[in-house]
C-alpha cells in the first residue's frame, strides 16, 4: 500500500471576518524548591546554639573557679 501524503493549503477568506479562537492552555514549568527551613529560622537557631555554648562556657569557668 503506497502512503498518500495530503498537503493542506491555508485558505484565507477574501470577504468577511477572520476569527481566531485563543484557548488558554496549561504551561508546565520547573517546580520551585522551597527550603525546609527559612533563612530567619536558621539564623535564630544559630544564635540559640551560640547562646547555649556561651552558657556552657560560663558554667565551666565558674566550676573551675570554685575548685
PDBQT receptor file of N, H, CA, C and O in Angstrom, charges set to zero:
ATOM      1  N   UNK A   1       0.842  -1.177   0.000  1.00  0.00    +0.000 N 
ATOM      2  CA  UNK A   1       0.000   0.000   0.000  1.00  0.00    +0.000 C 
ATOM      3  C   UNK A   1       0.888   1.242   0.000  1.00  0.00    +0.000 C 
ATOM      4  O   UNK A   1       1.637   1.455   0.954  1.00  0.00    +0.000 OA
ATOM      5  N   UNK A   2       0.827   2.022  -0.990  1.00  0.00    +0.000 N 
ATOM      6  H   UNK A   2       0.219   1.849  -1.765  1.00  0.00    +0.000 HD
ATOM      7  CA  UNK A   2       1.602   3.262  -1.003  1.00  0.00    +0.000 C 
ATOM      8  C   UNK A   2       0.952   4.294  -0.083  1.00  0.00    +0.000 C 
ATOM      9  O   UNK A   2      -0.270   4.440  -0.041  1.00  0.00    +0.000 OA
ATOM     10  N   UNK A   3       1.801   4.997   0.646  1.00  0.00    +0.000 N 
ATOM     11  H   UNK A   3       2.794   4.879   0.612  1.00  0.00    +0.000 HD
ATOM     12  CA  UNK A   3       1.288   6.025   1.550  1.00  0.00    +0.000 C 
ATOM     13  C   UNK A   3       0.992   7.287   0.761  1.00  0.00    +0.000 C 
ATOM     14  O   UNK A   3       1.803   7.729  -0.052  1.00  0.00    +0.000 OA
ATOM     15  N   UNK A   4      -0.140   7.844   0.999  1.00  0.00    +0.000 N 
ATOM     16  H   UNK A   4      -0.799   7.485   1.659  1.00  0.00    +0.000 HD
ATOM     17  CA  UNK A   4      -0.538   9.070   0.311  1.00  0.00    +0.000 C 
ATOM     18  C   UNK A   4      -0.411  10.213   1.302  1.00  0.00    +0.000 C 
ATOM     19  O   UNK A   4      -1.044  10.210   2.358  1.00  0.00    +0.000 OA
ATOM     20  N   UNK A   5       0.407  11.180   0.953  1.00  0.00    +0.000 N 
ATOM     21  H   UNK A   5       0.922  11.182   0.096  1.00  0.00    +0.000 HD
ATOM     22  CA  UNK A   5       0.571  12.346   1.825  1.00  0.00    +0.000 C 
ATOM     23  C   UNK A   5      -0.289  13.473   1.272  1.00  0.00    +0.000 C 
ATOM     24  O   UNK A   5      -0.124  13.915   0.135  1.00  0.00    +0.000 OA
ATOM     25  N   UNK A   6      -1.196  13.913   2.101  1.00  0.00    +0.000 N 
ATOM     26  H   UNK A   6      -1.330  13.553   3.025  1.00  0.00    +0.000 HD
ATOM     27  CA  UNK A   6      -2.033  15.023   1.669  1.00  0.00    +0.000 C 
ATOM     28  C   UNK A   6      -1.450  16.317   2.208  1.00  0.00    +0.000 C 
ATOM     29  O   UNK A   6      -1.011  16.385   3.356  1.00  0.00    +0.000 OA
ATOM     30  N   UNK A   7      -1.451  17.306   1.397  1.00  0.00    +0.000 N 
ATOM     31  H   UNK A   7      -1.807  17.251   0.464  1.00  0.00    +0.000 HD
ATOM     32  CA  UNK A   7      -0.925  18.610   1.787  1.00  0.00    +0.000 C 
ATOM     33  C   UNK A   7      -2.119  19.547   1.952  1.00  0.00    +0.000 C 
ATOM     34  O   UNK A   7      -2.952  19.694   1.057  1.00  0.00    +0.000 OA
ATOM     35  N   UNK A   8      -2.174  20.168   3.112  1.00  0.00    +0.000 N 
ATOM     36  H   UNK A   8      -1.498  20.049   3.839  1.00  0.00    +0.000 HD
ATOM     37  CA  UNK A   8      -3.258  21.105   3.369  1.00  0.00    +0.000 C 
ATOM     38  C   UNK A   8      -2.796  22.505   3.002  1.00  0.00    +0.000 C 
ATOM     39  O   UNK A   8      -1.702  22.935   3.368  1.00  0.00    +0.000 OA
ATOM     40  N   UNK A   9      -3.643  23.197   2.281  1.00  0.00    +0.000 N 
ATOM     41  H   UNK A   9      -4.531  22.848   1.984  1.00  0.00    +0.000 HD
ATOM     42  CA  UNK A   9      -3.354  24.575   1.917  1.00  0.00    +0.000 C 
ATOM     43  C   UNK A   9      -4.064  25.503   2.883  1.00  0.00    +0.000 C 
ATOM     44  O   UNK A   9      -5.172  25.223   3.343  1.00  0.00    +0.000 OA
ATOM     45  N   UNK A  10      -3.410  26.604   3.178  1.00  0.00    +0.000 N 
ATOM     46  H   UNK A  10      -2.510  26.831   2.804  1.00  0.00    +0.000 HD
ATOM     47  CA  UNK A  10      -4.023  27.600   4.038  1.00  0.00    +0.000 C 
ATOM     48  C   UNK A  10      -5.011  28.409   3.206  1.00  0.00    +0.000 C 
ATOM     49  O   UNK A  10      -4.674  28.900   2.129  1.00  0.00    +0.000 OA
ATOM     50  N   UNK A  11      -6.219  28.540   3.709  1.00  0.00    +0.000 N 
ATOM     51  H   UNK A  11      -6.493  28.141   4.584  1.00  0.00    +0.000 HD
ATOM     52  CA  UNK A  11      -7.249  29.286   2.980  1.00  0.00    +0.000 C 
ATOM     53  C   UNK A  11      -7.658  30.473   3.825  1.00  0.00    +0.000 C 
ATOM     54  O   UNK A  11      -8.143  30.311   4.945  1.00  0.00    +0.000 OA
ATOM     55  N   UNK A  12      -7.463  31.655   3.296  1.00  0.00    +0.000 N 
ATOM     56  H   UNK A  12      -7.069  31.787   2.387  1.00  0.00    +0.000 HD
ATOM     57  CA  UNK A  12      -7.882  32.868   3.989  1.00  0.00    +0.000 C 
ATOM     58  C   UNK A  12      -9.091  33.439   3.268  1.00  0.00    +0.000 C 
ATOM     59  O   UNK A  12      -9.126  33.479   2.038  1.00  0.00    +0.000 OA
ATOM     60  N   UNK A  13     -10.085  33.883   4.035  1.00  0.00    +0.000 N 
ATOM     61  H   UNK A  13     -10.056  33.850   5.034  1.00  0.00    +0.000 HD
ATOM     62  CA  UNK A  13     -11.273  34.434   3.377  1.00  0.00    +0.000 C 
ATOM     63  C   UNK A  13     -10.962  35.780   2.715  1.00  0.00    +0.000 C 
ATOM     64  O   UNK A  13     -10.205  36.597   3.240  1.00  0.00    +0.000 OA
ATOM     65  N   UNK A  14     -11.570  35.978   1.555  1.00  0.00    +0.000 N 
ATOM     66  H   UNK A  14     -12.185  35.315   1.128  1.00  0.00    +0.000 HD
ATOM     67  CA  UNK A  14     -11.378  37.252   0.846  1.00  0.00    +0.000 C 
ATOM     68  C   UNK A  14     -12.426  38.264   1.277  1.00  0.00    +0.000 C 
ATOM     69  O   UNK A  14     -12.226  39.466   1.108  1.00  0.00    +0.000 OA
ATOM     70  N   UNK A  15     -13.530  37.803   1.827  1.00  0.00    +0.000 N 
ATOM     71  H   UNK A  15     -13.693  36.826   1.965  1.00  0.00    +0.000 HD
ATOM     72  CA  UNK A  15     -14.584  38.679   2.323  1.00  0.00    +0.000 C 
ATOM     73  C   UNK A  15     -14.950  38.233   3.737  1.00  0.00    +0.000 C 
ATOM     74  O   UNK A  15     -14.768  37.068   4.090  1.00  0.00    +0.000 OA
ATOM     75  N   UNK A  16     -15.452  39.136   4.521  1.00  0.00    +0.000 N 
ATOM     76  H   UNK A  16     -15.600  40.082   4.234  1.00  0.00    +0.000 HD
ATOM     77  CA  UNK A  16     -15.903  38.786   5.852  1.00  0.00    +0.000 C 
ATOM     78  C   UNK A  16     -14.797  38.938   6.887  1.00  0.00    +0.000 C 
ATOM     79  O   UNK A  16     -13.771  39.569   6.634  1.00  0.00    +0.000 OA
ATOM     80  N   UNK A  17     -15.020  38.353   8.048  1.00  0.00    +0.000 N 
ATOM     81  H   UNK A  17     -15.853  37.839   8.254  1.00  0.00    +0.000 HD
ATOM     82  CA  UNK A  17     -14.071  38.481   9.152  1.00  0.00    +0.000 C 
ATOM     83  C   UNK A  17     -13.314  37.177   9.369  1.00  0.00    +0.000 C 
ATOM     84  O   UNK A  17     -13.840  36.082   9.171  1.00  0.00    +0.000 OA
ATOM     85  N   UNK A  18     -12.083  37.332   9.774  1.00  0.00    +0.000 N 
ATOM     86  H   UNK A  18     -11.656  38.221   9.935  1.00  0.00    +0.000 HD
ATOM     87  CA  UNK A  18     -11.274  36.185  10.135  1.00  0.00    +0.000 C 
ATOM     88  C   UNK A  18     -11.217  36.134  11.658  1.00  0.00    +0.000 C 
ATOM     89  O   UNK A  18     -10.782  37.101  12.284  1.00  0.00    +0.000 OA
ATOM     90  N   UNK A  19     -11.636  35.055  12.254  1.00  0.00    +0.000 N 
ATOM     91  H   UNK A  19     -11.989  34.270  11.746  1.00  0.00    +0.000 HD
ATOM     92  CA  UNK A  19     -11.615  34.965  13.713  1.00  0.00    +0.000 C 
ATOM     93  C   UNK A  19     -10.668  33.846  14.138  1.00  0.00    +0.000 C 
ATOM     94  O   UNK A  19     -10.605  32.779  13.527  1.00  0.00    +0.000 OA
ATOM     95  N   UNK A  20      -9.949  34.132  15.191  1.00  0.00    +0.000 N 
ATOM     96  H   UNK A  20     -10.001  34.998  15.687  1.00  0.00    +0.000 HD
ATOM     97  CA  UNK A  20      -9.029  33.151  15.756  1.00  0.00    +0.000 C 
ATOM     98  C   UNK A  20      -9.458  32.925  17.191  1.00  0.00    +0.000 C 
ATOM     99  O   UNK A  20      -9.649  33.877  17.948  1.00  0.00    +0.000 OA
ATOM    100  N   UNK A  21      -9.608  31.677  17.559  1.00  0.00    +0.000 N 
ATOM    101  H   UNK A  21      -9.453  30.904  16.944  1.00  0.00    +0.000 HD
ATOM    102  CA  UNK A  21     -10.023  31.342  18.913  1.00  0.00    +0.000 C 
ATOM    103  C   UNK A  21      -8.779  31.037  19.735  1.00  0.00    +0.000 C 
ATOM    104  O   UNK A  21      -8.038  30.101  19.434  1.00  0.00    +0.000 OA
ATOM    105  N   UNK A  22      -8.559  31.822  20.761  1.00  0.00    +0.000 N 
ATOM    106  H   UNK A  22      -9.161  32.582  21.006  1.00  0.00    +0.000 HD
ATOM    107  CA  UNK A  22      -7.414  31.622  21.635  1.00  0.00    +0.000 C 
ATOM    108  C   UNK A  22      -7.882  30.893  22.886  1.00  0.00    +0.000 C 
ATOM    109  O   UNK A  22      -8.647  31.432  23.685  1.00  0.00    +0.000 OA
ATOM    110  N   UNK A  23      -7.420  29.683  23.040  1.00  0.00    +0.000 N 
ATOM    111  H   UNK A  23      -6.799  29.244  22.391  1.00  0.00    +0.000 HD
ATOM    112  CA  UNK A  23      -7.825  28.863  24.183  1.00  0.00    +0.000 C 
ATOM    113  C   UNK A  23      -6.654  28.804  25.157  1.00  0.00    +0.000 C 
ATOM    114  O   UNK A  23      -5.556  28.396  24.777  1.00  0.00    +0.000 OA
ATOM    115  N   UNK A  24      -6.874  29.206  26.410  1.00  0.00    +0.000 N 
ATOM    116  H   UNK A  24      -7.766  29.536  26.719  1.00  0.00    +0.000 HD
ATOM    117  CA  UNK A  24      -5.772  29.122  27.375  1.00  0.00    +0.000 C 
ATOM    118  C   UNK A  24      -5.390  27.660  27.625  1.00  0.00    +0.000 C 
ATOM    119  O   UNK A  24      -6.249  26.789  27.764  1.00  0.00    +0.000 OA
ATOM    120  N   UNK A  25      -4.104  27.422  27.677  1.00  0.00    +0.000 N 
ATOM    121  H   UNK A  25      -3.406  28.129  27.564  1.00  0.00    +0.000 HD
ATOM    122  CA  UNK A  25      -3.615  26.064  27.911  1.00  0.00    +0.000 C 
ATOM    123  C   UNK A  25      -2.703  26.051  29.127  1.00  0.00    +0.000 C 
ATOM    124  O   UNK A  25      -2.195  27.087  29.557  1.00  0.00    +0.000 OA
ATOM    125  N   UNK A  26      -2.509  24.877  29.662  1.00  0.00    +0.000 N 
ATOM    126  H   UNK A  26      -2.922  24.036  29.313  1.00  0.00    +0.000 HD
ATOM    127  CA  UNK A  26      -1.623  24.715  30.805  1.00  0.00    +0.000 C 
ATOM    128  C   UNK A  26      -0.175  24.785  30.327  1.00  0.00    +0.000 C 
ATOM    129  O   UNK A  26       0.183  24.197  29.307  1.00  0.00    +0.000 OA
ATOM    130  N   UNK A  27       0.639  25.502  31.069  1.00  0.00    +0.000 N 
ATOM    131  H   UNK A  27       0.348  25.979  31.898  1.00  0.00    +0.000 HD
ATOM    132  CA  UNK A  27       2.056  25.588  30.754  1.00  0.00    +0.000 C 
ATOM    133  C   UNK A  27       2.812  24.912  31.890  1.00  0.00    +0.000 C 
ATOM    134  O   UNK A  27       2.672  25.290  33.053  1.00  0.00    +0.000 OA
ATOM    135  N   UNK A  28       3.608  23.918  31.545  1.00  0.00    +0.000 N 
ATOM    136  H   UNK A  28       3.722  23.611  30.600  1.00  0.00    +0.000 HD
ATOM    137  CA  UNK A  28       4.375  23.212  32.559  1.00  0.00    +0.000 C 
ATOM    138  C   UNK A  28       5.701  23.940  32.764  1.00  0.00    +0.000 C 
ATOM    139  O   UNK A  28       6.363  24.328  31.801  1.00  0.00    +0.000 OA
ATOM    140  N   UNK A  29       6.074  24.118  34.005  1.00  0.00    +0.000 N 
ATOM    141  H   UNK A  29       5.537  23.804  34.787  1.00  0.00    +0.000 HD
ATOM    142  CA  UNK A  29       7.340  24.772  34.312  1.00  0.00    +0.000 C 
ATOM    143  C   UNK A  29       8.056  23.958  35.391  1.00  0.00    +0.000 C 
ATOM    144  O   UNK A  29       7.493  23.038  35.984  1.00  0.00    +0.000 OA
ATOM    145  N   UNK A  30       9.306  24.329  35.621  1.00  0.00    +0.000 N 
ATOM    146  H   UNK A  30       9.763  25.077  35.140  1.00  0.00    +0.000 HD
ATOM    147  CA  UNK A  30      10.085  23.625  36.637  1.00  0.00    +0.000 C 
ATOM    148  C   UNK A  30       9.472  23.852  38.005  1.00  0.00    +0.000 C 
ATOM    149  O   UNK A  30       9.013  24.955  38.300  1.00  0.00    +0.000 OA
ATOM    150  N   UNK A  31       9.457  22.831  38.842  1.00  0.00    +0.000 N 
ATOM    151  H   UNK A  31       9.830  21.935  38.602  1.00  0.00    +0.000 HD
ATOM    152  CA  UNK A  31       8.948  23.036  40.202  1.00  0.00    +0.000 C 
ATOM    153  C   UNK A  31       9.916  23.907  40.991  1.00  0.00    +0.000 C 
ATOM    154  O   UNK A  31      11.133  23.796  40.846  1.00  0.00    +0.000 OA
ATOM    155  N   UNK A  32       9.367  24.756  41.811  1.00  0.00    +0.000 N 
ATOM    156  H   UNK A  32       8.378  24.846  41.929  1.00  0.00    +0.000 HD
ATOM    157  CA  UNK A  32      10.194  25.625  42.637  1.00  0.00    +0.000 C 
ATOM    158  C   UNK A  32      10.457  24.922  43.965  1.00  0.00    +0.000 C 
ATOM    159  O   UNK A  32       9.520  24.558  44.676  1.00  0.00    +0.000 OA
ATOM    160  N   UNK A  33      11.704  24.736  44.289  1.00  0.00    +0.000 N 
ATOM    161  H   UNK A  33      12.465  25.032  43.711  1.00  0.00    +0.000 HD
ATOM    162  CA  UNK A  33      12.069  24.064  45.522  1.00  0.00    +0.000 C 
ATOM    163  C   UNK A  33      12.106  25.078  46.654  1.00  0.00    +0.000 C 
ATOM    164  O   UNK A  33      12.797  26.094  46.574  1.00  0.00    +0.000 OA
ATOM    165  N   UNK A  34      11.369  24.795  47.688  1.00  0.00    +0.000 N 
ATOM    166  H   UNK A  34      10.808  23.970  47.753  1.00  0.00    +0.000 HD
ATOM    167  CA  UNK A  34      11.340  25.670  48.845  1.00  0.00    +0.000 C 
ATOM    168  C   UNK A  34      12.232  25.079  49.931  1.00  0.00    +0.000 C 
ATOM    169  O   UNK A  34      12.252  23.863  50.125  1.00  0.00    +0.000 OA
ATOM    170  N   UNK A  35      12.962  25.923  50.631  1.00  0.00    +0.000 N 
ATOM    171  H   UNK A  35      12.946  26.911  50.473  1.00  0.00    +0.000 HD
ATOM    172  CA  UNK A  35      13.812  25.394  51.699  1.00  0.00    +0.000 C 
ATOM    173  C   UNK A  35      12.952  24.846  52.835  1.00  0.00    +0.000 C 
ATOM    174  O   UNK A  35      11.857  25.341  53.102  1.00  0.00    +0.000 OA
ATOM    175  N   UNK A  36      13.470  23.822  53.490  1.00  0.00    +0.000 N 
ATOM    176  H   UNK A  36      14.360  23.420  53.272  1.00  0.00    +0.000 HD
ATOM    177  CA  UNK A  36      12.735  23.249  54.613  1.00  0.00    +0.000 C 
ATOM    178  C   UNK A  36      12.712  24.214  55.790  1.00  0.00    +0.000 C 
ATOM    179  O   UNK A  36      11.749  24.258  56.554  1.00  0.00    +0.000 OA
ATOM    180  N   UNK A  37      13.787  24.985  55.924  1.00  0.00    +0.000 N 
ATOM    181  H   UNK A  37      14.570  24.949  55.303  1.00  0.00    +0.000 HD
ATOM    182  CA  UNK A  37      13.855  25.988  56.982  1.00  0.00    +0.000 C 
ATOM    183  C   UNK A  37      14.119  27.338  56.333  1.00  0.00    +0.000 C 
ATOM    184  O   UNK A  37      14.887  27.446  55.377  1.00  0.00    +0.000 OA
ATOM    185  N   UNK A  38      13.478  28.350  56.862  1.00  0.00    +0.000 N 
ATOM    186  H   UNK A  38      12.854  28.263  57.639  1.00  0.00    +0.000 HD
ATOM    187  CA  UNK A  38      13.711  29.679  56.322  1.00  0.00    +0.000 C 
ATOM    188  C   UNK A  38      15.064  30.197  56.810  1.00  0.00    +0.000 C 
ATOM    189  O   UNK A  38      15.625  29.690  57.782  1.00  0.00    +0.000 OA
ATOM    190  N   UNK A  39      15.562  31.189  56.137  1.00  0.00    +0.000 N 
ATOM    191  H   UNK A  39      15.106  31.601  55.347  1.00  0.00    +0.000 HD
ATOM    192  CA  UNK A  39      16.850  31.776  56.496  1.00  0.00    +0.000 C 
ATOM    193  C   UNK A  39      16.769  32.367  57.904  1.00  0.00    +0.000 C 
ATOM    194  O   UNK A  39      17.709  32.251  58.690  1.00  0.00    +0.000 OA
ATOM    195  N   UNK A  40      15.649  32.995  58.207  1.00  0.00    +0.000 N 
ATOM    196  H   UNK A  40      14.885  33.090  57.568  1.00  0.00    +0.000 HD
ATOM    197  CA  UNK A  40      15.474  33.604  59.530  1.00  0.00    +0.000 C 
ATOM    198  C   UNK A  40      15.488  32.536  60.618  1.00  0.00    +0.000 C 
ATOM    199  O   UNK A  40      16.101  32.728  61.669  1.00  0.00    +0.000 OA
ATOM    200  N   UNK A  41      14.820  31.418  60.373  1.00  0.00    +0.000 N 
ATOM    201  H   UNK A  41      14.323  31.262  59.520  1.00  0.00    +0.000 HD
ATOM    202  CA  UNK A  41      14.800  30.337  61.359  1.00  0.00    +0.000 C 
ATOM    203  C   UNK A  41      16.194  29.772  61.565  1.00  0.00    +0.000 C 
ATOM    204  O   UNK A  41      16.582  29.471  62.694  1.00  0.00    +0.000 OA
ATOM    205  N   UNK A  42      16.959  29.625  60.476  1.00  0.00    +0.000 N 
ATOM    206  H   UNK A  42      16.644  29.870  59.559  1.00  0.00    +0.000 HD
ATOM    207  CA  UNK A  42      18.328  29.132  60.611  1.00  0.00    +0.000 C 
ATOM    208  C   UNK A  42      19.178  30.101  61.428  1.00  0.00    +0.000 C 
ATOM    209  O   UNK A  42      19.988  29.667  62.247  1.00  0.00    +0.000 OA
ATOM    210  N   UNK A  43      19.003  31.416  61.216  1.00  0.00    +0.000 N 
ATOM    211  H   UNK A  43      18.345  31.768  60.551  1.00  0.00    +0.000 HD
ATOM    212  CA  UNK A  43      19.753  32.415  61.992  1.00  0.00    +0.000 C 
ATOM    213  C   UNK A  43      19.384  32.331  63.467  1.00  0.00    +0.000 C 
ATOM    214  O   UNK A  43      20.251  32.393  64.338  1.00  0.00    +0.000 OA
ATOM    215  N   UNK A  44      18.080  32.189  63.740  1.00  0.00    +0.000 N 
ATOM    216  H   UNK A  44      17.376  32.138  63.032  1.00  0.00    +0.000 HD
ATOM    217  CA  UNK A  44      17.636  32.094  65.137  1.00  0.00    +0.000 C 
ATOM    218  C   UNK A  44      18.206  30.853  65.809  1.00  0.00    +0.000 C 
ATOM    219  O   UNK A  44      18.647  30.911  66.957  1.00  0.00    +0.000 OA
ATOM    220  N   UNK A  45      18.199  29.727  65.094  1.00  0.00    +0.000 N 
ATOM    221  H   UNK A  45      17.841  29.680  64.161  1.00  0.00    +0.000 HD
ATOM    222  CA  UNK A  45      18.753  28.505  65.669  1.00  0.00    +0.000 C 
ATOM    223  C   UNK A  45      20.244  28.644  65.920  1.00  0.00    +0.000 C 
ATOM    224  O   UNK A  45      20.754  28.161  66.931  1.00  0.00    +0.000 OA
ATOM    225  N   UNK A  46      20.942  29.299  65.010  1.00  0.00    +0.000 N 
ATOM    226  H   UNK A  46      20.528  29.691  64.189  1.00  0.00    +0.000 HD
ATOM    227  CA  UNK A  46      22.378  29.504  65.180  1.00  0.00    +0.000 C 
ATOM    228  C   UNK A  46      22.644  30.382  66.399  1.00  0.00    +0.000 C 
ATOM    229  O   UNK A  46      23.543  30.101  67.192  1.00  0.00    +0.000 OA
ATOM    230  N   UNK A  47      21.849  31.456  66.543  1.00  0.00    +0.000 N 
ATOM    231  H   UNK A  47      21.119  31.684  65.898  1.00  0.00    +0.000 HD
ATOM    232  CA  UNK A  47      22.012  32.344  67.701  1.00  0.00    +0.000 C 
ATOM    233  C   UNK A  47      21.745  31.585  68.994  1.00  0.00    +0.000 C 
ATOM    234  O   UNK A  47      22.457  31.769  69.981  1.00  0.00    +0.000 OA
ATOM    235  N   UNK A  48      20.717  30.727  68.992  1.00  0.00    +0.000 N 
ATOM    236  H   UNK A  48      20.139  30.577  68.190  1.00  0.00    +0.000 HD
ATOM    237  CA  UNK A  48      20.370  29.955  70.182  1.00  0.00    +0.000 C 
ATOM    238  C   UNK A  48      21.492  28.988  70.539  1.00  0.00    +0.000 C 
ATOM    239  O   UNK A  48      21.840  28.846  71.711  1.00  0.00    +0.000 OA
ATOM    240  N   UNK A  49      22.065  28.318  69.526  1.00  0.00    +0.000 N 
ATOM    241  H   UNK A  49      21.782  28.434  68.574  1.00  0.00    +0.000 HD
ATOM    242  CA  UNK A  49      23.170  27.381  69.783  1.00  0.00    +0.000 C 
ATOM    243  C   UNK A  49      24.378  28.134  70.340  1.00  0.00    +0.000 C 
ATOM    244  O   UNK A  49      25.042  27.651  71.257  1.00  0.00    +0.000 OA
ATOM    245  N   UNK A  50      24.666  29.321  69.784  1.00  0.00    +0.000 N 
ATOM    246  H   UNK A  50      24.126  29.713  69.039  1.00  0.00    +0.000 HD
ATOM    247  CA  UNK A  50      25.792  30.114  70.281  1.00  0.00    +0.000 C 
ATOM    248  C   UNK A  50      25.556  30.555  71.722  1.00  0.00    +0.000 C 
ATOM    249  O   UNK A  50      26.481  30.554  72.535  1.00  0.00    +0.000 OA
ATOM    250  N   UNK A  51      24.307  30.934  72.039  1.00  0.00    +0.000 N 
ATOM    251  H   UNK A  51      23.556  30.935  71.379  1.00  0.00    +0.000 HD
ATOM    252  CA  UNK A  51      23.979  31.346  73.403  1.00  0.00    +0.000 C 
ATOM    253  C   UNK A  51      24.126  30.166  74.363  1.00  0.00    +0.000 C 
ATOM    254  O   UNK A  51      24.642  30.328  75.469  1.00  0.00    +0.000 OA
ATOM    255  N   UNK A  52      23.676  28.981  73.949  1.00  0.00    +0.000 N 
ATOM    256  H   UNK A  52      23.257  28.849  73.050  1.00  0.00    +0.000 HD
ATOM    257  CA  UNK A  52      23.809  27.806  74.806  1.00  0.00    +0.000 C 
ATOM    258  C   UNK A  52      25.283  27.461  75.020  1.00  0.00    +0.000 C 
ATOM    259  O   UNK A  52      25.675  27.071  76.119  1.00  0.00    +0.000 OA
ATOM    260  N   UNK A  53      26.086  27.601  73.988  1.00  0.00    +0.000 N 
ATOM    261  H   UNK A  53      25.767  27.918  73.095  1.00  0.00    +0.000 HD
ATOM    262  CA  UNK A  53      27.515  27.326  74.110  1.00  0.00    +0.000 C 
ATOM    263  C   UNK A  53      28.180  28.329  75.048  1.00  0.00    +0.000 C 
ATOM    264  O   UNK A  53      29.061  27.971  75.830  1.00  0.00    +0.000 OA
ATOM    265  N   UNK A  54      27.752  29.588  74.964  1.00  0.00    +0.000 N 
ATOM    266  H   UNK A  54      27.037  29.880  74.329  1.00  0.00    +0.000 HD
ATOM    267  CA  UNK A  54      28.307  30.603  75.860  1.00  0.00    +0.000 C 
ATOM    268  C   UNK A  54      27.949  30.295  77.309  1.00  0.00    +0.000 C 
ATOM    269  O   UNK A  54      28.780  30.475  78.200  1.00  0.00    +0.000 OA
ATOM    270  N   UNK A  55      26.726  29.833  77.559  1.00  0.00    +0.000 N 
ATOM    271  H   UNK A  55      26.051  29.686  76.836  1.00  0.00    +0.000 HD
ATOM    272  CA  UNK A  55      26.305  29.481  78.918  1.00  0.00    +0.000 C 
ATOM    273  C   UNK A  55      27.130  28.304  79.431  1.00  0.00    +0.000 C 
ATOM    274  O   UNK A  55      27.552  28.288  80.587  1.00  0.00    +0.000 OA
ATOM    275  N   UNK A  56      27.354  27.323  78.564  1.00  0.00    +0.000 N 
ATOM    276  H   UNK A  56      27.010  27.336  77.624  1.00  0.00    +0.000 HD
ATOM    277  CA  UNK A  56      28.174  26.176  78.972  1.00  0.00    +0.000 C 
ATOM    278  C   UNK A  56      29.592  26.615  79.338  1.00  0.00    +0.000 C 
ATOM    279  O   UNK A  56      30.166  26.148  80.322  1.00  0.00    +0.000 OA
ATOM    280  N   UNK A  57      30.141  27.513  78.533  1.00  0.00    +0.000 N 
ATOM    281  H   UNK A  57      29.675  27.892  77.734  1.00  0.00    +0.000 HD
ATOM    282  CA  UNK A  57      31.491  28.007  78.803  1.00  0.00    +0.000 C 
ATOM    283  C   UNK A  57      31.537  28.736  80.147  1.00  0.00    +0.000 C 
ATOM    284  O   UNK A  57      32.482  28.571  80.918  1.00  0.00    +0.000 OA
ATOM    285  N   UNK A  58      30.517  29.539  80.419  1.00  0.00    +0.000 N 
ATOM    286  H   UNK A  58      29.749  29.674  79.793  1.00  0.00    +0.000 HD
ATOM    287  CA  UNK A  58      30.469  30.267  81.702  1.00  0.00    +0.000 C 
ATOM    288  C   UNK A  58      30.333  29.287  82.858  1.00  0.00    +0.000 C 
ATOM    289  O   UNK A  58      30.967  29.464  83.899  1.00  0.00    +0.000 OA
ATOM    290  N   UNK A  59      29.503  28.245  82.684  1.00  0.00    +0.000 N 
ATOM    291  H   UNK A  59      28.988  28.102  81.839  1.00  0.00    +0.000 HD
ATOM    292  CA  UNK A  59      29.342  27.259  83.751  1.00  0.00    +0.000 C 
ATOM    293  C   UNK A  59      30.653  26.532  84.019  1.00  0.00    +0.000 C 
ATOM    294  O   UNK A  59      31.007  26.289  85.172  1.00  0.00    +0.000 OA
ATOM    295  N   UNK A  60      31.365  26.188  82.968  1.00  0.00    +0.000 N 
ATOM    296  H   UNK A  60      31.078  26.386  82.030  1.00  0.00    +0.000 HD
ATOM    297  CA  UNK A  60      32.659  25.534  83.147  1.00  0.00    +0.000 C 
ATOM    298  C   UNK A  60      33.646  26.470  83.843  1.00  0.00    +0.000 C 
ATOM    299  O   UNK A  60      34.421  26.037  84.696  1.00  0.00    +0.000 OA
ATOM    300  N   UNK A  61      33.617  27.729  83.484  1.00  0.00    +0.000 N 
ATOM    301  H   UNK A  61      32.987  28.081  82.792  1.00  0.00    +0.000 HD
ATOM    302  CA  UNK A  61      34.528  28.696  84.098  1.00  0.00    +0.000 C 
ATOM    303  C   UNK A  61      34.201  28.867  85.585  1.00  0.00    +0.000 C 
ATOM    304  O   UNK A  61      35.113  28.952  86.408  1.00  0.00    +0.000 OA
ATOM    305  N   UNK A  62      32.917  28.917  85.939  1.00  0.00    +0.000 N 
ATOM    306  H   UNK A  62      32.176  28.848  85.271  1.00  0.00    +0.000 HD
ATOM    307  CA  UNK A  62      32.563  29.066  87.352  1.00  0.00    +0.000 C 
ATOM    308  C   UNK A  62      32.921  27.819  88.140  1.00  0.00    +0.000 C 
ATOM    309  O   UNK A  62      33.324  27.926  89.298  1.00  0.00    +0.000 OA
ATOM    310  N   UNK A  63      32.785  26.633  87.544  1.00  0.00    +0.000 N 
ATOM    311  H   UNK A  63      32.458  26.546  86.603  1.00  0.00    +0.000 HD
ATOM    312  CA  UNK A  63      33.161  25.395  88.224  1.00  0.00    +0.000 C 
ATOM    313  C   UNK A  63      34.667  25.364  88.484  1.00  0.00    +0.000 C 
ATOM    314  O   UNK A  63      35.112  24.935  89.549  1.00  0.00    +0.000 OA
ATOM    315  N   UNK A  64      35.437  25.817  87.511  1.00  0.00    +0.000 N 
ATOM    316  H   UNK A  64      35.075  26.165  86.646  1.00  0.00    +0.000 HD
ATOM    317  CA  UNK A  64      36.901  25.834  87.665  1.00  0.00    +0.000 C 
ATOM    318  C   UNK A  64      37.324  26.839  88.740  1.00  0.00    +0.000 C 
ATOM    319  O   UNK A  64      38.292  26.599  89.461  1.00  0.00    +0.000 OA
ATOM    320  N   UNK A  65      36.611  27.955  88.852  1.00  0.00    +0.000 N 
ATOM    321  H   UNK A  65      35.824  28.150  88.267  1.00  0.00    +0.000 HD
ATOM    322  CA  UNK A  65      36.950  28.955  89.859  1.00  0.00    +0.000 C 
ATOM    323  C   UNK A  65      36.638  28.445  91.258  1.00  0.00    +0.000 C 
ATOM    324  O   UNK A  65      37.344  28.771  92.211  1.00  0.00    +0.000 OA
ATOM    325  N   UNK A  66      35.580  27.643  91.385  1.00  0.00    +0.000 N 
ATOM    326  H   UNK A  66      35.007  27.378  90.610  1.00  0.00    +0.000 HD
ATOM    327  CA  UNK A  66      35.203  27.127  92.688  1.00  0.00    +0.000 C 
ATOM    328  C   UNK A  66      36.167  26.061  93.168  1.00  0.00    +0.000 C 
ATOM    329  O   UNK A  66      36.288  25.846  94.374  1.00  0.00    +0.000 OA
ATOM    330  N   UNK A  67      36.838  25.404  92.283  1.00  0.00    +0.000 N 
ATOM    331  H   UNK A  67      36.740  25.579  91.304  1.00  0.00    +0.000 HD
ATOM    332  CA  UNK A  67      37.735  24.324  92.703  1.00  0.00    +0.000 C 
ATOM    333  C   UNK A  67      39.072  24.826  93.099  1.00  0.00    +0.000 C 
ATOM    334  O   UNK A  67      39.940  24.040  93.477  1.00  0.00    +0.000 OA
TER     335      UNK A  67
